[in-house]
Amino acid sequence: GVTILFLAGEMLLDDGDLAFRRCIHDLIERGRVQILVDLADVTYIDSSGVGMMAAKLKTVREKGGDMRLLRLNSRGHRLFSVAKLHTAFEIFQDEAMALRSFELRPRG
């Protein structure tokens, strides 16, 4: 039961970050707490987007699940690194490896 969440566009303050929050909470309400976030089509992410992802990672883990990232672009990698979040998230470039990681290292 891994849910792949495909994001597209910009993840910015008061728009993309709040939509992401709502989506994660909807998934949690449905019992979907193993989440792979595919960022391949995210064109821009700001610090509020990174902050919201970190907050929702904490929420998902509190519910016994985990959230992993897929296809984060180079700017995203820099933002996560500057925010010291690159160690909090498992980040993958290959979908099959990302999905397999949930089997190998389940949370909860």
C-alpha positions as CSV (number, residue, x, y, z in Angstrom):
1,G,0.0,0.0,0.0
2,V,2.2,2.8,-1.2
3,T,0.4,5.9,-2.6
4,I,2.3,7.8,-5.3
5,L,1.4,11.5,-5.1
6,F,2.3,13.3,-8.4
7,L,2.9,17.0,-7.9
8,A,3.1,19.6,-10.7
9,G,3.7,23.3,-11.0
10,E,4.9,25.5,-8.2
11,M,4.9,24.8,-4.5
12,L,4.8,28.3,-3.0
13,L,3.6,30.1,0.1
14,D,-0.2,30.1,0.6
15,D,-1.0,28.2,-2.6
16,G,1.0,25.1,-3.4
17,D,2.0,24.4,0.2
18,L,-1.6,24.5,1.4
19,A,-2.8,22.3,-1.4
20,F,-0.1,19.8,-0.5
21,R,-1.2,20.0,3.2
22,R,-4.8,19.3,2.3
23,C,-3.8,16.4,0.0
24,I,-1.7,14.7,2.7
25,H,-4.4,15.1,5.3
26,D,-7.0,13.5,2.9
27,L,-4.6,10.6,2.4
28,I,-4.1,10.1,6.1
29,E,-7.9,10.2,6.7
30,R,-8.2,7.3,4.2
31,G,-5.5,5.4,6.0
32,R,-2.9,6.0,3.2
33,V,0.3,6.7,5.2
34,Q,3.0,5.2,3.0
35,I,3.4,8.1,0.6
36,L,5.9,8.6,-2.3
37,V,5.9,12.2,-3.5
38,D,6.9,12.4,-7.2
39,L,8.3,15.9,-7.8
40,A,9.3,15.4,-11.5
41,D,6.8,18.1,-12.7
42,V,7.4,20.6,-9.9
43,T,8.9,23.6,-11.6
44,Y,9.6,25.6,-8.5
45,I,9.6,25.1,-4.8
46,D,10.3,27.8,-2.2
47,S,11.2,27.6,1.5
48,S,7.5,27.5,2.6
49,G,7.0,24.5,0.3
50,V,10.0,22.7,1.9
51,G,8.8,23.6,5.3
52,M,5.3,22.2,4.6
53,M,6.8,19.0,3.3
54,A,8.8,18.7,6.5
55,A,5.8,19.3,8.7
56,K,3.7,16.7,6.8
57,L,6.6,14.2,7.0
58,K,6.3,14.6,10.8
59,T,2.5,14.2,10.7
60,V,2.7,11.1,8.5
61,R,5.3,9.5,10.8
62,E,3.2,10.2,13.8
63,K,0.4,8.1,12.1
64,G,2.9,5.2,11.7
65,G,3.7,5.9,8.0
66,D,6.5,7.5,6.0
67,M,6.9,9.9,3.1
68,R,9.7,9.6,0.6
69,L,10.6,11.9,-2.3
70,L,11.1,11.0,-5.9
71,R,12.8,13.0,-8.7
72,L,13.6,16.1,-6.7
73,N,15.4,18.6,-9.0
74,S,18.8,20.2,-8.3
75,R,17.4,23.4,-6.8
76,G,15.1,21.3,-4.5
77,H,18.2,19.3,-3.4
78,R,19.9,22.5,-2.5
79,L,16.9,23.8,-0.6
80,F,16.6,20.6,1.4
81,S,20.3,20.6,2.1
82,V,20.3,24.3,3.3
83,A,17.3,23.5,5.5
84,K,19.2,20.5,6.9
85,L,16.3,18.3,5.7
86,H,18.2,16.1,3.2
87,T,18.8,13.7,6.1
88,A,15.2,13.6,7.2
89,F,13.8,12.5,3.9
90,E,14.8,9.5,1.8
91,I,15.2,10.9,-1.7
92,F,15.2,8.7,-4.9
93,Q,15.6,9.2,-8.6
94,D,14.3,5.8,-9.5
95,E,10.6,4.9,-8.8
96,A,11.1,1.2,-8.5
97,M,13.9,1.7,-5.9
98,A,11.7,4.1,-4.0
99,L,8.8,1.7,-3.9
100,R,11.1,-1.1,-2.8
101,S,12.5,1.0,0.0
102,F,9.0,0.9,1.7
103,E,9.3,-2.9,1.8
104,L,12.8,-2.9,3.1
105,R,12.5,-0.2,5.7
106,P,8.9,0.2,6.7
107,R,8.1,2.7,9.5
108,G,5.8,2.4,12.4
